[in-house]
Amino acid sequence: MATLAEMAVEVLQTSDGREKTRVSKRNAEIWFEARDAGEPIAIGHATPPDHPARPEQPELLSPRDVPKRKPGSPAGRIALLHAVAHIELNAVDLHWDIIARFTDTEMPIGFYDDWVKSAAEESKHFNLICDCLEQMGSYYGALPAHAGMWRAASDTAEDFLGRLAVVPMVLEARGLDVTPNMIATFEKAKATDAVEALKIIYAEEVGHVAYGSKWFNFLCGRDNKDPKDVFHTLVRHYFKGALKPPFNEEKRADAGLPPDFYWPLADQMGIDVSSI
């Protein structure tokens, strides 16, 4: 039986998006079935790749070279969904990577439950959006994209707390801010399937941000560190620019992110969903 870390690396080494998410969901099912049977899979150790395997398309460009999205037109809505699919595929890899990369840090079994569950949900999200793209006459890979989310993973490859701060608590939290407007855009266009897919993503991403906050606070507490101060230090270290309001304070609070975590950074840092 493969260890969980080896199962994570298997996902990271799978290039095709649909196949990657199939392997991701299968491995999540294996993990939880074993847990339910009282025969938990060992966490183990494995060496994740520096960069996950990717399909030949989409072409990855510098963020400044990716065409701007104008969601008022059908082509613009396709471009917006394509960007969401790209984010979701990156998220699949990010969640399996955090499982495999930091096994030298002893964590409760609940940590692994949370991230395996998140990875399976991100896999579902990717496929939901790909289905919408195909219904609209397009597909994932038809448009250029870039690797901004994985750049954050590379920056925090040696920093467990930094990874938790940057990926779920900043990048995924930004998704809570911008998704309601995306839903409204597709509601206006009467794109029912896209609306339903985005609503599922919106609801489940609150949990992903919450997992990041929970385990960030756990690690800080174990080391007797103030989580807010540590968060501010890490975000200032790993990002340049300014966090951009408006913030979805209600959903951020649901995810365990109080305003005094992010508002003090709003004038100093900048993360735009278009750069993810």
N, C-alpha and C positions, 0 to 999 in steps of 0.2 A: 504494500500500500504506500503510495506516495505521501510525503509529508505535506502539510498545508503550504509551507514555503515553496516546495517543488511545484505544487499545483498553481501557485501564484506565478511562478516563472513560466510555466507552460502557457498561461494566458498572455504574458508579456512577449513571448516569443512567437505568437500567432499573428500573422500580418493582416489577413483579410478581415474587414470589419464584422461582417455577418458571422464568420467562423470564430473570430475572437470572442464575440459575445455569446456564441453557442457554447464554447468551451468554458467561458466564465460562468454561465448559468448552470451548466452541468457540474462544475467543480463546487459551486455553492450548494447544490442539491446534495452532492456526496458528503460535504462537510456537515450539513445539518442532519442528514439521515443518520450519519454515524453518531452524532451527538445525541440524537433522540433514542438511538439503540443502546446507549450507554457504552459505546465503544469509540470514544473520541479519537480523532486523527491527531498524531503528533504535530506540533508546530514545526519542529526541525529547523534546518538552516539551508539556505540556497543563495546563489549569487545572481541577483537580478541584473539584466543588461542596463548599461548606461542610458540607452534609448530603446523603447519598445519597438518591436517589429511593426511596420506600417505598410498599407497597400501602396502600390505605385502611384495611385491617385487618391486624394487631390494633390496637385502641385503645391508645395509649401513655399510661401513667399515671405519676405520681410513684412512685418505688420504695416509699415508705411506704404507698401506696394499692393496690399489687398484692396480691391475696389470697395468703395463705400456702399453700404446697403441702403436702399430707398424703399421701405416696405409698402409704400402706397400703390405700387404696381405689382402685377403677378410675378414678374421677374425678380422684383425686390423681395417679395415674400418667399420665393424659392431660395434666394440668397440668404435670407435670415434663417430659414430652416436648415439650410446647409451648414451655416455657422453653428447652430445649436447641435446638429449631429456631430460636428467635429469636436465640440466641447464635450459631449457625452462620451465619445469614444476615448478621448483623452482621460476622462474621469474614470472609465473602466480601468485603464492602465494605472492611474494614480492610486486607486484604492487597492489593487493587487500589489502594487509596488510598495506601499507602506507596510503591507503584511510581510513581504519578503525581505525588505531592506533593513528593518530595525529589530531583527530577532535577537540580537545581542542584549537588548533591553527587555528584562522580564516584565511581562504584562499579564493581567488577569485574562482568563479565557473570554470574558465578555468583550474585550477589545477586539478580538478576532471575529467573534460573532457579529459585531457591529459593522466591521469593514467588509466582511464577506457578504453580508446582507446588502450593504451599500453598493458593492460591485455588481451584484446581481440586478439591483434596481437600475443602476446606470446602463447595464446591458439592455434591459427592457426599454429604457428611454431611447437609446440609440436606435433600436429597431422600430419603435413607434414613429420616430421622426423620419427614418429611412422609408417607411411605408408611406408616410405623407408625401415625401419627395417624389416617390415613384407614382403615386396617384396624380401628382401635378406634372408628370411627364419628365421628371428629372431623376437624379440619383446621387448618392453620396460619392464624391470624387469628381463630379461634373464641373465644379468651380474651385478656384484656388482657395487655400486656407493658410494658416500659419501655426507655429508650435509654441505659442506664448505660455500656455499652461504647463507644458513640459519643461520650459525654461525655468519656471518656478521650482519644479521638481529637481532639476539639476542643481539649482542653487542651494537647495536644502538637502542634498543627498547624504550629507554627514550630520545633519541636525534634525533630530526627531521632533523637538519642540518647534523648531522653525518650520518644519513641514506641516505640522498641525495648525500653526498660526496662519501660514500663508495660503494653503490650499483650501481647507474647509472654511476657516474663519474669515478669510478675506475674499478669495476668488469665488467660492461657492456662495458665500453670503451676498456677494454682488448679484448673483443670479436671483436672489430673493427680491432685490431692489428693482430689477428690470423686467422680470417675467410678467408681472401684471399688465404692463403696457404692451408686451408682445401678445398676450392673450386678447387684449382689446383690439389690436390690429387685425387679428384673424377673425375675431367676432364680427368686426365691421365688414370684412370680406366674405362673411358667411362660410368660412372654411371650417366646417364642424369638426372634422377629424383632427385637424391641427389644434383647434381649441381644446379638444378633449385630451390630446397628447400633452399639451403644455400644462393643462391643469393637473394631470397626474405628476408631471415632473415637478411642478411648483410645490405640490403637497409633500412629495417625498424628499425634496431637497432640504426642507426644514429639518428633517431627521438627520441628514448628512452633516449639515452645519452643527447640529446639536451633538453629534458624535465627536466632531472635532473639538468643540468646546468642552465636552465632558472629559475627554482624555487629556486635553491640554491642562485643565484644572487638576486632574488626578496627578499628572506628573509634577506639576508645580507644587501641589500639596505634599507629595512624597518627599520632595527636596526642600520643603519649607520656604518656597519662593512665593512672592506676591504675583498672582496670575496677570493682573492688569499691567503691572510694571514690566513684566517679562514680555507680554504681548506687544506693548508699545516699543520696547527695545528691538524685538525681532522684526516687526514690520518696518520700522525705520531702517533697519540694517538691510533687509532684502528687497525693499522697494524704493524707488525714487519718484517724486512727484507728490500728488495729493489725493486722498480718498474723496470720491466725488458724491456729495449728496445730490438728490434726496435719498435718504435711507428708509427702508421699510422697517421702521422701529418695532411694529407689532410682531412681524414674523421673526425678526432678529431676536427679540425678547423670547419668543417661543423656543428659539434655538439656543437659548442660554447666552446670548450676546447682549449685555446691557449697554446703554448709550455711552457710558464713560470708558468703554473699551475703544470705540471707533470715532466718536466725535472729536476727541483731542487730536486725532490724526488727520482730520478732514482738511485742515489748512496746510498740511505738510506733505501729504501723500496723494497719489493719483492712480486709480485703477478704473479703467473703462472696459465694459464687457466687450467692446469691439476689438480690444487688444488681447483678449484671452485666446 
